[in-house]
Amino acid sequence: MTEGENHKIIILAAPSGAGKTTIKSRLLANMPNKLSFSISAATRKIRVGEQDGVDYFFISEEDFKNKIDHNQFVEWEMVYPGAYYGTTVAEIKRIWNEQKTPILDIDVQGAMRVKELYGEKAISIFILPPSLDVLKNRLEKRGTDNEVQIKTRIEKAAKEITFSKKFDHIVLNDDLNKASEQVKILVIDFLS
């Protein structure tokens, strides 16, 4: 995928429940003229409160695989069995055409793929939860997953945390305001 001289990408990755979505939302609210959320494509079912084309582009597995076959993804991953997620080339280009920088809120494997693809044009930030116990409590309070799903997410989180050292920056989210501010400073510095 071609990129302009000023085309940059911000990558946020974290285990589910680490606070990445809240930090991303705060970043977007603070810098609406510079940043835009890159909406990922997903094959999972839409959750209560989510909107197609806002939170994700919810598509069928068949449509997703067709896009893979036609190289329409910057990155994609089967995150959980039967649940594919990916960042489309079209979505990145849409944001660049608006003269903004895309924020990718993606899984660890996808983040590493995008960083490899864009090198210095991308900044990768890993949001680290204080502990797996804290993460488990956050997931339980969120109330969107059953016990089995939470156990799966915690096991996945333990693996994802081992990759954190491969990111440009690690931000510990033991205080949401402090973590949000740290990420904002990193992004401002990267964009200047």
C-alpha positions, 0 to 999 in steps of 0.5 A: 500500500502506498503512503504519503510522506506525512502519512502516519499510523497510531497503533494501540493494543492491549488485552481485552479490558485493559482500558484501550478503548477508553484511552482511544476515545479520550485521545480522539476527543482531545485531538479531533482535527488530527486523529480519526478512529480506524474502524475494523472489520469483524465477523463476530455478532454485534453487541448491545450498544454497538453500531455497524460502521461506527464500532466495527464494520460487521461482515460475514465470514465469507465476505471477510475471507473474500477480502483476504483473497483480494488483499484488501486488509492491512492486517487481519487475524482470527482472534478467537475461533470463527471471529475474524478482525482486520483493518482494511486498506480502504479505511486507512486511505479514507482517513489519510484522505481526510488529512488525519492520522488513523488510530488502530485499536487492534490485537497484538498480532495485528499491531506487530504486522502493521508496525512491520509494514510501516516501520517508523511511520507507525507508533505502537503503544501497548496498554498494560493492565496492573495485573491479570487479577485486575483485568479479570475483575474489569471483565467481570464488571463489564458484564459482556462475557460469560465465565468461559469467555472471561477465562479465554480472554485472561489466557489470551491476555497472559500471552499478549502481555509477553509481546508487550516488549516488542512495542515502541512504548508500554503504558501501565494503566493502573490510573486511567487519567494518568495512562490517558495523559501518557498516551496523549503525550506520546502521540503528540510527540510522534505527530510533531 
